[in-house]
Amino acid sequence: MGRGSGPGGAPEDVQSGKGPDEGGFRPDSQCYGRVTGGKHLRDAAEVYCVSPTGIVETCQPKVRLGLFTNTQIQMLRLSPSRNISALTLLVAGLMSPLGAAPDARTLQAEAVKERSLKDRYENLGLLHKDANHPWLQELWVLGRYHGHHHDSEGSHGDDAGYESRRVRLGFQATMFRDLTLHAQAISGSDFEPAYNGFTELWARWHFTDAVNLTVGQQKHRFTHDRNVSSRYMSFMERSMFTNMIGLDYTPAVTLSGRIEKLDYYTGFFSNATGRDMGSAFTELHSGSTFLAAGTYDLGTFLGADSAQFYGSYLHTELGSGATNLTRFDSAVSGALILTEGSAALVTELTAGFGGQLGDAVGLNVQPSYFLTDTLEVVGRFQLAKSSHGNGLRAQRRYESRAGLLDGDSYQAVTLGLNRYIAGHRLKLMTSVEYAKMNDRDVFTFFAGFRMFFGPHSNAPFPGNKTLKGRW
């Protein structure tokens, strides 16, 4: 067998155990690795060796070659998510019979127990990954299910029921190292209809980290509230002001990338889409919207652990067939996102100008706190004003069904508790919200279940992020 051609591509002398007994470690020691970068032990930062008497020793990288037999190499190919701590090895060694090394399966079982469900399902949906494959580097199946019950009681009506809010299924592939293909079909509310077109259907070419070109149906990333995927939202719904703007998924051509501390996203979007993707891409009579957005890393601004600013701008030229982005002619938003220990604070101000219903401004403040690594308390305060008597539109789900009408003054307060079973991939969400539009108000209780599989996306908190719990 040639050098580097064996399990894990390790050199032949490592597989066969031909190397010298270096560093004072016995060749018959059981060795286990803490892999921090690559997939194999040769990439490990630390390697722990348990001698037949149960003594735990640490091999230095420069002397670890030659300690492993071919059988041990097979046993030692632990992924980054299967790290075994020195403490686990020590306990296992002390509990094993005198003169016998701890069984590899026992140690791996202990390591698996130490891993959280979040770690275990980190790559849920990954079908294929091989950076050295000539044409297919990654293949994912992706999907999500969001279902919840609501009970709304208002001063002028009430409404209750269960809804399958989001149901999506698709795939994502990385090919030829620089091409990403993404397709995600969607069902209607409560599966009516079962197929309701595509939320996303695009192709992206990676020129450099600073320049990525994406063509196809994709997401409007106006406001931080909208930029955060529904997979990572802390609340059942986005803010009233964000939803009122009419942001959705439409055909577009965009550029994105990272330049030093700035992540940017900009492009032109169609103002309409539908179930027929052919018509959506070819019948361009809805006008267009220019959108520009960016996230700037502020480092430890205000003494926080992390601080980021998200700013966005859009301008719309409506056509006869426009169905999206119809509320304002232009709009601008700015959000400050701070995290400190177990706490986070998102503050966003959005203003819209022009349109048939005049100007409007909205404030969205979202504090949150992780009591434990898996239990989060969230709050939200919303305040919005409009220059037109009916310039603000109540949430069409829940609020409007419970008698809340459009108006010019809106306030809402939300308090919730989220339980992360496997990070954002599987979580339970509960909240109670009080909303008031002019002289009408409504209380809504929510309880929901959310899960997804497929690749992660990235955004400032809470996008693909949780914090360390206080307790």
C-alpha positions as CSV (number, residue, x, y, z in Angstrom):
1,M,0.0,0.0,0.0
2,G,1.5,3.3,-1.0
3,R,2.3,6.1,1.3
4,G,-0.7,8.2,2.2
5,S,-3.1,5.7,0.5
6,G,-4.4,3.9,3.6
7,P,-7.3,4.8,6.0
8,G,-7.5,8.6,6.3
9,G,-4.6,9.0,3.9
10,A,-2.2,8.5,6.7
11,P,1.5,7.6,5.9
12,E,2.2,3.9,5.7
13,D,4.5,3.9,8.7
14,V,1.7,5.2,10.9
15,Q,-0.7,2.6,9.7
16,S,1.6,-0.4,10.1
17,G,3.1,0.7,13.4
18,K,6.7,0.7,12.0
19,G,7.6,4.0,13.7
20,P,9.8,4.0,16.8
21,D,8.6,4.0,20.3
22,E,9.0,7.8,20.7
23,G,8.5,10.1,23.6
24,G,8.5,7.2,26.1
25,F,5.0,6.0,25.1
26,R,4.4,2.3,24.8
27,P,3.4,1.0,21.4
28,D,0.6,-1.0,23.0
29,S,-1.1,2.1,24.5
30,Q,-4.6,2.9,23.4
31,C,-4.6,6.4,21.8
32,Y,-7.4,8.8,21.1
33,G,-7.4,12.2,19.5
34,R,-9.0,15.6,20.0
35,V,-9.4,16.7,16.4
36,T,-9.7,20.4,16.0
37,G,-9.2,21.0,12.3
38,G,-9.1,18.1,9.9
39,K,-10.9,14.8,9.8
40,H,-8.1,12.6,10.9
41,L,-5.7,12.1,13.8
42,R,-2.8,13.4,11.9
43,D,-4.6,16.8,12.0
44,A,-5.2,16.6,15.7
45,A,-3.9,19.2,18.1
46,E,-3.7,16.7,20.9
47,V,-3.6,12.9,21.1
48,Y,-4.3,11.2,24.4
49,C,-2.7,7.7,25.1
50,V,-4.1,5.4,27.7
51,S,-1.5,2.8,28.8
52,P,-2.5,-0.8,29.8
53,T,-2.5,0.4,33.4
54,G,-5.0,3.2,32.8
55,I,-2.5,6.1,32.8
56,V,-3.5,9.0,30.6
57,E,-0.6,10.7,28.8
58,T,-0.6,13.4,26.1
59,C,1.4,12.9,22.9
60,Q,3.0,15.9,21.4
61,P,2.2,16.3,17.6
62,K,5.9,15.9,16.7
63,V,6.2,12.5,18.4
64,R,2.7,11.0,17.8
65,L,3.6,9.3,14.5
66,G,4.5,5.7,14.8
67,L,2.3,5.1,17.9
68,F,-0.7,3.7,15.9
69,T,-1.3,0.4,14.4
70,N,-3.5,0.0,11.4
71,T,-6.3,-1.2,13.6
72,Q,-5.8,1.8,15.9
73,I,-6.0,4.2,13.0
74,Q,-9.4,2.8,12.0
75,M,-10.5,3.3,15.6
76,L,-9.0,6.7,15.9
77,R,-10.7,8.4,13.0
78,L,-13.0,10.6,15.1
79,S,-14.8,13.6,13.6
80,P,-14.5,17.0,15.3
81,S,-17.9,16.4,16.9
82,R,-16.6,13.3,18.6
83,N,-13.9,14.8,20.8
84,I,-12.9,12.7,23.8
85,S,-11.7,14.8,26.8
86,A,-8.7,13.8,28.9
87,L,-11.1,13.6,31.9
88,T,-13.2,11.0,30.2
89,L,-10.2,8.9,29.3
90,L,-8.9,9.2,32.9
91,V,-12.1,8.1,34.4
92,A,-12.5,5.2,31.9
93,G,-8.9,4.1,32.6
94,L,-9.3,4.1,36.3
95,M,-12.5,2.1,36.1
96,S,-11.1,-0.5,33.8
97,P,-9.6,-3.7,35.2
98,L,-6.0,-3.6,36.2
99,G,-3.8,-4.4,33.3
100,A,-6.5,-3.9,30.6
101,A,-6.9,-0.7,28.5
102,P,-10.3,0.9,28.3
103,D,-12.4,-0.5,25.4
104,A,-12.5,1.8,22.4
105,R,-16.3,1.3,22.0
106,T,-16.8,2.3,25.7
107,L,-14.8,5.5,25.3
108,Q,-16.6,6.4,22.1
109,A,-20.0,5.8,23.7
110,E,-19.0,8.1,26.6
111,A,-17.9,10.7,24.1
112,V,-21.3,10.5,22.2
113,K,-23.1,10.9,25.5
114,E,-21.2,14.1,26.2
115,R,-22.3,15.6,22.8
116,S,-25.4,17.6,22.7
117,L,-28.2,17.0,20.3
118,K,-27.2,20.2,18.6
119,D,-23.8,18.8,17.9
120,R,-25.1,15.4,16.8
121,Y,-27.5,17.0,14.2
122,E,-25.2,19.8,13.1
123,N,-25.0,18.3,9.6
124,L,-28.6,17.0,9.4
125,G,-29.4,16.7,5.7
126,L,-25.9,16.4,4.4
127,L,-25.8,13.5,1.8
128,H,-22.3,14.0,0.4
129,K,-19.2,16.0,1.2
130,D,-15.8,15.6,-0.5
131,A,-13.6,18.6,-1.1
132,N,-11.4,16.6,-3.4
133,H,-14.2,15.4,-5.7
134,P,-13.7,16.7,-9.2
135,W,-17.3,18.1,-9.7
136,L,-19.5,17.6,-6.7
137,Q,-18.1,18.9,-3.4
138,E,-21.4,19.0,-1.3
139,L,-25.0,17.8,-1.6
140,W,-27.7,18.6,0.8
141,V,-31.4,17.8,1.1
142,L,-33.1,20.6,2.8
143,G,-36.5,21.4,4.3
144,R,-38.3,22.9,7.2
145,Y,-41.6,22.5,9.1
146,H,-43.0,25.3,11.2
147,G,-46.3,24.6,12.9
148,H,-48.0,26.4,15.8
149,H,-51.3,27.1,17.6
150,H,-52.6,30.6,18.3
151,D,-55.4,31.9,20.4
152,S,-56.2,35.6,19.9
153,E,-58.7,37.5,22.0
154,G,-59.4,41.1,21.1
155,S,-61.6,44.0,22.1
156,H,-63.5,43.5,18.8
157,G,-63.2,39.8,18.1
158,D,-61.3,36.6,18.6
159,D,-59.6,33.8,16.6
160,A,-57.9,30.5,17.3
161,G,-56.5,27.6,15.4
162,Y,-53.5,25.5,14.4
163,E,-51.5,26.3,11.3
164,S,-48.8,24.5,9.4
165,R,-47.1,27.8,8.8
166,R,-44.1,26.9,6.7
167,V,-43.4,23.6,4.8
168,R,-40.5,23.5,2.4
169,L,-38.4,20.9,0.7
170,G,-35.5,21.1,-1.7
171,F,-31.7,20.6,-2.2
172,Q,-28.5,22.5,-2.4
173,A,-25.3,21.4,-4.3
174,T,-21.8,22.8,-4.5
175,M,-20.2,21.9,-7.8
176,F,-16.9,22.6,-9.5
177,R,-15.9,24.3,-6.2
178,D,-17.4,27.7,-7.1
179,L,-20.9,26.9,-8.3
180,T,-23.8,26.6,-5.8
181,L,-27.3,25.5,-7.0
182,H,-30.3,25.9,-4.6
183,A,-33.9,24.9,-5.1
184,Q,-36.6,25.1,-2.4
185,A,-40.3,24.4,-3.1
186,I,-43.0,25.5,-0.7
187,S,-46.5,24.4,0.3
188,G,-49.3,26.7,1.0
189,S,-50.6,27.3,4.6
190,D,-51.9,24.0,6.0
191,F,-50.7,22.3,2.7
192,E,-53.2,24.2,0.6
193,P,-52.0,23.8,-2.0
194,A,-49.4,21.1,-1.6
195,Y,-47.2,22.8,-4.2
196,N,-47.2,26.6,-4.1
197,G,-44.1,27.4,-6.2
198,F,-40.6,28.0,-5.0
199,T,-39.3,30.3,-2.3
200,E,-35.8,30.1,-3.7
201,L,-34.5,28.9,-7.1
202,W,-31.1,30.2,-7.9
203,A,-27.5,29.6,-9.0
204,R,-24.5,31.4,-7.5
205,W,-20.9,31.6,-8.8
206,H,-18.1,32.4,-6.3
207,F,-15.5,34.5,-8.0
208,T,-13.7,35.5,-4.8
209,D,-14.8,35.9,-1.1
210,A,-15.5,39.5,-2.0
211,V,-17.6,38.8,-5.2
212,N,-20.4,36.3,-5.5
213,L,-23.0,36.6,-8.4
214,T,-26.4,35.1,-7.8
215,V,-29.2,34.8,-10.4
216,G,-32.7,33.5,-9.8
217,Q,-35.5,33.7,-7.3
218,Q,-34.1,34.8,-4.0
219,K,-34.8,36.6,-0.7
220,H,-35.3,40.3,-0.2
221,R,-32.9,41.1,2.7
222,F,-34.3,44.5,3.6
223,T,-34.1,45.0,7.4
224,H,-32.2,42.8,9.9
225,D,-35.6,41.4,10.9
226,R,-36.1,40.1,7.4
227,N,-32.5,39.1,6.8
228,V,-32.6,36.5,9.7
229,S,-34.0,33.3,8.3
230,S,-37.3,32.0,9.7
231,R,-35.2,29.0,10.9
232,Y,-33.5,31.2,13.4
233,M,-36.2,33.6,14.4
234,S,-36.9,34.1,18.2
235,F,-40.6,34.8,17.6
236,M,-43.4,33.2,15.7
237,E,-43.7,36.2,13.3
238,R,-41.5,39.1,12.2
239,S,-42.5,42.6,13.3
240,M,-45.6,44.2,11.9
241,F,-43.6,46.9,10.1
242,T,-41.4,44.4,8.3
243,N,-44.4,42.3,7.2
244,M,-46.3,45.3,6.0
245,I,-43.6,46.2,3.5
246,G,-44.4,43.2,1.3
247,L,-41.0,41.6,1.2
248,D,-40.9,38.1,-0.3
249,Y,-39.0,36.0,-2.8
250,T,-38.8,37.2,-6.4
251,P,-36.5,36.8,-9.4
252,A,-33.3,38.9,-9.0
253,V,-29.7,39.4,-9.9
254,T,-27.5,40.1,-6.9
255,L,-23.9,40.6,-5.8
256,S,-22.6,39.7,-2.3
257,G,-19.4,39.2,-0.5
258,R,-17.1,40.2,2.3
259,I,-14.6,43.0,2.3
260,E,-12.7,43.2,5.5
261,K,-15.3,43.9,8.2
262,L,-18.2,44.5,5.8
263,D,-20.6,41.8,4.4
264,Y,-22.6,43.3,1.6
265,Y,-25.6,42.3,-0.5
266,T,-27.1,44.3,-3.4
267,G,-29.0,43.8,-6.6
268,F,-32.2,44.3,-8.6
269,F,-35.4,42.4,-7.9
270,S,-38.6,41.8,-9.8
271,N,-41.8,43.1,-8.0
272,A,-43.8,39.9,-8.7
273,T,-43.6,36.1,-8.6
274,G,-45.9,33.1,-8.7
275,R,-46.3,29.4,-8.9
276,D,-45.2,29.3,-12.5
277,M,-41.5,30.0,-12.4
278,G,-41.3,30.3,-16.2
279,S,-43.7,33.2,-16.2
280,A,-42.0,34.7,-13.2
281,F,-38.6,34.8,-14.9
282,T,-39.8,36.0,-18.3
283,E,-42.9,38.2,-17.9
284,L,-41.2,41.2,-16.4
285,H,-43.9,43.8,-16.3
286,S,-44.1,44.3,-12.5
287,G,-41.3,46.9,-12.3
288,S,-38.2,46.5,-10.3
289,T,-36.6,47.2,-6.9
290,F,-33.0,48.2,-6.1
291,L,-31.9,46.8,-2.8
292,A,-28.6,47.3,-0.9
293,A,-27.7,45.9,2.5
294,G,-24.7,45.4,4.6
295,T,-23.4,44.1,8.0
296,Y,-20.5,45.9,9.6
297,D,-18.5,44.3,12.4
298,L,-18.1,46.8,15.2
299,G,-16.0,44.5,17.3
300,T,-16.5,45.2,21.1
301,F,-18.4,48.4,20.6
302,L,-19.9,49.7,23.9
303,G,-17.9,46.9,25.7
304,A,-20.1,44.1,24.3
305,D,-18.7,40.7,23.4
306,S,-19.9,41.3,19.9
307,A,-21.4,44.3,18.1
308,Q,-22.7,44.6,14.5
309,F,-24.6,47.1,12.5
310,Y,-27.0,46.1,9.8
311,G,-28.1,48.8,7.3
312,S,-30.4,48.5,4.3
313,Y,-32.0,50.6,1.6
314,L,-34.5,50.0,-1.2
315,H,-36.1,51.9,-3.9
316,T,-39.1,50.6,-6.0
317,E,-40.4,51.4,-9.4
318,L,-43.8,49.7,-9.7
319,G,-45.1,48.2,-12.9
320,S,-48.6,47.1,-13.8
321,G,-48.2,43.6,-12.5
322,A,-46.5,44.4,-9.2
323,T,-47.5,42.1,-6.2
324,N,-44.5,42.7,-3.9
325,L,-42.8,45.7,-2.4
326,T,-45.8,47.9,-3.1
327,R,-46.1,49.8,0.2
328,F,-43.4,52.4,-0.1
329,D,-41.5,54.1,-2.9
330,S,-38.3,54.1,-0.8
331,A,-37.3,52.8,2.6
332,V,-34.2,52.7,4.9
333,S,-33.4,50.7,8.0
334,G,-30.6,50.4,10.6
335,A,-30.1,47.8,13.3
336,L,-27.6,47.6,16.2
337,I,-27.0,44.0,17.3
338,L,-25.2,43.4,20.6
339,T,-24.4,40.3,22.6
340,E,-22.8,40.1,26.1
341,G,-22.5,36.8,27.9
342,S,-25.9,35.2,28.0
343,A,-27.7,38.4,26.9
344,A,-28.5,39.9,23.5
345,L,-30.2,43.1,22.4
346,V,-31.4,43.9,18.8
347,T,-32.6,47.5,18.2
348,E,-33.8,48.4,14.7
349,L,-35.4,51.5,13.3
350,T,-37.1,51.4,9.8
351,A,-38.6,54.2,7.8
352,G,-40.6,54.2,4.6
353,F,-41.4,57.1,2.3
354,G,-43.9,57.7,-0.4
355,G,-46.6,55.4,-1.7
356,Q,-50.4,55.8,-1.7
357,L,-50.6,55.5,2.1
358,G,-47.8,58.0,3.0
359,D,-44.7,57.8,5.1
360,A,-44.3,55.6,8.2
361,V,-41.6,54.8,10.8
362,G,-41.2,51.7,13.0
363,L,-39.1,50.8,16.0
364,N,-38.4,47.2,16.9
365,V,-36.5,46.3,20.2
366,Q,-35.7,42.7,21.0
367,P,-33.9,41.8,24.3
368,S,-33.2,38.1,25.0
369,Y,-31.4,36.1,27.7
370,F,-30.3,32.4,27.8
371,L,-31.1,31.0,31.3
372,T,-29.4,27.8,30.3
373,D,-27.7,26.7,27.0
374,T,-31.1,25.5,25.8
375,L,-33.7,27.8,27.5
376,E,-34.1,31.4,26.3
377,V,-36.3,34.2,27.5
378,V,-37.2,36.7,24.7
379,G,-39.0,40.0,24.7
380,R,-40.0,42.4,21.9
381,F,-41.4,46.0,21.9
382,Q,-42.8,47.5,18.7
383,L,-43.8,51.0,18.1
384,A,-45.0,52.4,14.7
385,K,-46.5,55.7,13.4
386,S,-47.8,56.7,10.0
387,S,-48.7,60.0,8.3
388,H,-51.8,58.4,6.8
389,G,-54.9,57.4,8.8
390,N,-54.7,53.8,7.5
391,G,-50.9,53.8,6.8
392,L,-50.2,50.8,9.1
393,R,-51.5,47.3,8.5
394,A,-52.2,45.0,11.3
395,Q,-50.7,41.5,11.1
396,R,-53.0,39.7,8.7
397,R,-52.5,36.5,10.7
398,Y,-54.0,36.6,14.2
399,E,-54.4,40.4,14.7
400,S,-56.7,41.3,11.7
401,R,-58.7,38.1,12.2
402,A,-59.4,39.1,15.8
403,G,-60.7,42.6,14.8
404,L,-57.6,44.7,14.7
405,L,-58.0,47.2,11.8
406,D,-55.5,49.3,9.9
407,G,-54.5,52.6,11.5
408,D,-51.8,55.2,12.1
409,S,-50.5,54.2,15.6
410,Y,-49.4,50.7,16.6
411,Q,-47.8,49.3,19.8
412,A,-47.0,45.7,20.7
413,V,-45.3,43.9,23.5
414,T,-44.2,40.2,23.4
415,L,-42.8,37.9,26.1
416,G,-41.7,34.4,25.1
417,L,-39.8,31.3,26.2
418,N,-37.9,29.1,23.7
419,R,-36.6,25.6,24.3
420,Y,-33.7,24.6,22.0
421,I,-33.8,20.8,21.8
422,A,-31.1,20.5,19.0
423,G,-30.2,24.2,18.6
424,H,-32.2,25.9,16.0
425,R,-32.7,22.7,14.1
426,L,-35.4,21.5,16.6
427,K,-37.0,23.9,19.1
428,L,-40.2,24.6,20.9
429,M,-41.5,28.2,21.1
430,T,-44.1,29.8,23.3
431,S,-45.1,33.5,23.7
432,V,-47.8,35.9,24.6
433,E,-48.3,39.2,22.7
434,Y,-50.3,42.3,23.4
435,A,-50.9,44.5,20.3
436,K,-52.9,47.8,19.9
437,M,-53.8,49.7,16.8
438,N,-55.4,53.0,17.5
439,D,-58.3,52.2,19.9
440,R,-58.5,48.4,19.3
441,D,-56.3,45.8,21.0
442,V,-55.8,42.0,21.1
443,F,-53.9,39.4,23.2
444,T,-52.4,36.4,21.4
445,F,-51.0,33.3,22.9
446,F,-48.6,31.2,20.7
447,A,-47.2,27.6,21.1
448,G,-45.2,26.1,18.3
449,F,-42.8,23.6,17.0
450,R,-40.0,24.3,14.5
451,M,-37.5,22.0,12.8
452,F,-35.3,22.1,9.7
453,F,-32.6,20.2,7.9
454,G,-30.0,21.3,5.4
455,P,-27.1,23.7,5.3
456,H,-26.9,26.7,7.7
457,S,-27.0,30.3,6.6
458,N,-25.3,33.1,8.4
459,A,-26.6,36.4,9.8
460,P,-26.0,38.5,12.9
461,F,-27.7,37.3,16.1
462,P,-30.0,35.3,16.3
463,G,-29.0,34.0,12.8
464,N,-27.6,30.5,13.4
465,K,-26.5,31.5,16.9
466,T,-27.3,30.7,20.5
467,L,-25.5,32.0,23.6
468,K,-24.0,30.3,26.6
469,G,-26.6,30.0,29.3
470,R,-26.3,31.7,32.7
471,W,-26.8,28.5,34.6
